[in-house]
Amino acid sequence: MQQFKELIERQYQANLPFVLYHKPQEAEVNLMTQTDQELFYLNDTVNESGFVFAPFDVSQKAIIFPHKQTNSFSFPHQMFLEKQPFSKGFHYKEDARQAEIYQELVNKAIASIQQTELKKIVTSRVLELPVEVPQVSDLFHRLTATYPDAMTYVWYHPKVGLWAGASPETLLKVKHQNLETVALAGTRHESDLSAQPFTSKEYEEQDLVTQHILDNLKPYVKTLHQSERSESKAGQLIHLKTTIKAKLKSQSLQQVIAQLHPTPAVCGLPTQLAKQFLEQNEAYNRQFYSGYFGELNFKSENKRSNRPQNIENQVFKSLKTSSNLFVNLRCMSFQDATCYIYVGGGITSKSNALAEWQETCNKAQTMLNVL
Ligand SMILES: C=C(O[C@H]1C=CC=C(C(=O)O)[C@@H]1O)C(=O)O
């Protein structure tokens, strides 16, 4: 652990880019470090390989830590579970004015949905906390120990900033031509679920996401399959989730990402109208919140024997390419002794502004727990 800590802190103190991440339930924690401060933008989704960090706004370019410019390390995830980290959680009381402002935004979204063809808008807000930047190795330790089922990460580039989070949502997994994605929406705190089970509001909210993904993927896939809807745990929150699997017609990842991002789980429906509403009414820049991030075109060696017993020990090696991208939710950034926590929720005609405010408070707790 000491070696790990020193490696990360040295990189951070030297103002050099790195990403530290743990994919849901994986045995290993990964670290990629860049040896200079150059900022690389993703230009070619098909041929470039590395860790991408993409903003919500699709008109802005994604950043990549390219494999060719980085060193990669891995550590056993077990190492982060042995000593339970020490967070007591950050007690933060939001003032009534913040609640008012957010509920006004939600009511405006509800009115727009009632008066136009908009069906759903995912409104969001940012909390500002006076917090010194924590030791990045400790922050990651707490995140990954607390949320082993999420995609946890700490990402840093001196020209962009420091981001961290615990995402519950896969944007896509692609291996060869096999694609997997999820429609995730609808939220309850686990302690409320038995008294207040999911209602038609959340089922409809989540159906919109599932249907949108299925419709958008159809032209690009040979087969398409959706799972039964289930309840999925993310920290202390429960969401509704449908898993969608498909066989792609070609490996055009660029087209597929364009179909999936931003989904109605983070923007709304119809997408362009919802985006317009957010541009006009959300009084802050989302930056990387509700964008996507993760492994793009990672190559791993695939070994297989041509005989069941492997008698002649003849092993074929082939390189497999896979991508694992996640939606950047339950995340925060740090700047000048301030921590910014980003939270939102899906609004439909059936939404209640006070309940939506409470939902964003519950979501913020995911990050407050590890500060
Ligand atoms: C927009 C967020 O969550 C999305 C993902 C799951 C459930 C959601 C909801 O219930 O509104 C949101 O669509 C967020 O966490 O900031």
The ligand as an ORCA input file, in Angstrom:
! r2SCAN-3c Opt
* xyz 0 1
  C     -28.565     12.066    -13.329
  C     -28.244     11.226    -12.354
  O     -28.726      9.944    -12.289
  C     -29.364      9.312    -13.386
  C     -29.088      7.866    -13.298
  C     -29.887      7.032    -12.529
  C     -31.100      7.503    -12.025
  C     -31.562      8.738    -12.358
  C     -32.856      9.234    -11.829
  O     -33.540      8.512    -11.091
  O     -33.240     10.367    -12.099
  C     -30.841      9.618    -13.336
  O     -31.425      9.402    -14.593
  C     -27.311     11.604    -11.294
  O     -26.971     10.748    -10.457
  O     -26.843     12.767    -11.258
*
